[in-house]
Amino acid sequence: MSDALKWLEWAREIQSLAHTSLHYAQNPFERSRAQRLLEIASEIVAGNSEMEAQEVLTAFTAQPGYVTPKVDVRAAVFRDGELLLVREAMDGRWTLPGGWADVGETPSLAIEREVQEESGLVVRANRLVGVYDANRLPGELPLYHAYKLLSLCEPGEGDLKTSVETSEVAFFPIDGLPSALSSYRTTPRHIQDAIAANHDSDIPVVFD
């Protein structure tokens, strides 16, 4: 991580410790100290970004209890030697279909749902490619710490179509993949690991 972004790492760590302390607080004094630390973490983010401190504080306190990483799920869908990618409406870049897992879903259901929502294609998740620390990338980091689960999926029925989150959906030949990737959703490493797993069913699962 660059020195310019250490503030975000510090803010996330303070938020995590403060939120957990708030969960286990046994008296008003402990709760007050933990709440102030949450406010300080929010002020750090606001002071280094375009977000308002109250907006950050609301996001930081949205999930009660012990703070853990969020879970992002991604699907590698191969058909006739080509890989399915979707173009994100938010940034105009390409990514493996996926998104945040919902509470109560199994990982496979979350992956299958995301693919159908973003591409129109029904798939079956059948193998885990890797588990990645989604925040270990250079450049701007997201507000939350997250893990990324990448799975191989078998294509089924359905016509390719866009959604409110995607502006284009297409299968690409492996030697003709677009270079403009939505980096915090999909990196070259994710695609390379998926291609390797698709070619070799005995290759070990990747994990950070």
N, C-alpha and C positions, 0 to 999 in steps of 0.2 A: 504494500500500500504506500502511496506517495505521502510525504509529510503534509501536503496540503489537505489531505483527507483524514488525517489522524483525529481531527475534531469529531468526525462522524463515528469513528470507532469508539472514542471516549464517551460520546453521548449515548450510544447504544448500550455500552457496558454499564454506565450509570443508571440508565433507564431500567435495565434488566435487574440490577442489584436492588434498586429502589422499589421496583414493583414487587419483587419477591419479599423484600423486607416489609412492605405494606401488607402483604398477604399474611405474614406471620406475626405482625405487630400485636403486642399484648396490652398496650396502654396508649392513651392519647399522645403522649410524648413521642413514642416510637413512630406512631402514625404520622405525626406532624413532621418529624425529621425525614421520613421516607417520602412524604408528599413534597417537601421542599426540594429534595434531590430530583424528583421527577420534573419539577418546575425548572431546575437548573439545566437538566438535560434538554428540555424543550427550548430554553433560552439559547443554549449552545447551537442547536440546529437552526433556530430562527436567525441568529446572528450571522450565520454563514450561508444562508440560503434565502429564497424568496418566500418561504413559508412564515406565517405568523406563529408566535409562541403558543397561543391558545389552540391553534389548529394542530400543532405538533403534540401538545399535551393531550388533546382529545384522542389522537391516534395512539399515543403511548399508553393511555389508560383504557383502551377499548376492550382489551382482553384481561379478565381478572385471573388471579391465581399465579402460580409459578410460571415464569416466562420461559418459553422454549422456542426454538427456530420454527418458522413457518415452513410449509411443504409445497414445493412447486413440482408438478408432474409434467413430463414431456413424452411424446410418442415418436418412435421411428417406424414409419410405415413404408415398407418396400413393396413395389409391384412391378413385375417384369423388369427388374434391375434398376428401377427408378425410385427416388425417395420423395415422399410427400412433404411439401413445405407450404406454409401460409404466410401471406404478407400482413403484418400487423398494421391495423388502421391507425394506431397511436403514433408510430414513428416511421411508417412506410418501409420497414425493413423485414427481411424474411426470417422465419423461425420454424422449428419443429412445432407442430400443434401442441397446445397444453396450457396450463394455468394453475391457479391455486386449487388444492384439494379442499373439498368441503367437509365439515365436521360430520361424522357418521358414515362416510364413504370408505370402502376398502380402496387401497391404492389402485387396483386394476379397474374398478368401477370409475374412479376419478379420471384416470387416463382415457378410458373409452368414452366417457361423457364429453370430455374436453375435445377430443378429436371430432366427434359427431357435431358438437356445437360450432366448432370453428371451421370445419371443412365439409360437413354434410355426409361424411363417410362413416359407415358402421364398421368398427374394428373389434378385434379380440386381443387383449394384452396377454402375451404368453411367455415373456421372458424379461428379466431385469438386466439391463445393460450396465447401469452404474448408479451410484449414489454420490452426489457432488456437493461440495460446499459452494453455494451459489454466490457468495460474497468475496471469494478469493480471486478477484479480477482487477486489473488496473483500471484507473479512471473513476468516474462517479459511482458511488455505491448506493444501493437502495436504503430506505430508512430502516427496514427490518432485516434481521439475519434470517437466512433461509437455506434449506437443503433442497436439492433437485433430484428427483427420481426419474430416470430415463429408462423406458421399456421398449422392446421390440413388439410390434403389433401386427397381427395378420389382417389384411384388408378383407372386407366383406361387401355387403350391399350398400347402395346409396350413390347418388350423383354428387359430384363435387359442386359446392356452392359456397359463397361467402356468407359472412355473418356481420353483426354489428361490430365485432372485434377484428375482422379480417377483410381486406379489400381485394385480395387475389388468393386463389388456391390452385396448386398445380403439382404434378409429379415431374421431377427433373432427373435426367441421367446423371450418374455419379460424377462423370467428367465435365458436367455442364451446370454445376450448382451455382446459384447466385452468390456473389461475394459480399453483398450488403446484408450482413446478418444482424439481427437484433441481439446484441451481444449479451445482455443480461438474461435473455431467454434461451438463446442457443449460441454456442461457440463452435469454432472448428473442431475443438477437442471432442465435443459431444457427438458431432457428426462422424468423426473418424472412429470413435469407439463403437458407434452404432453400426457402421459399415463392417468393422472387424467382427462384431458379434453376429451380424447377419451372414457372414461368410464362414464362420467357424462356431458351431454350436457348443464346442467344448472350451471356448475361451473363458477365462474367469471373469466374474463380475468386477467392475472397476469401483473403487470407493476411495474417497479422500480421507 
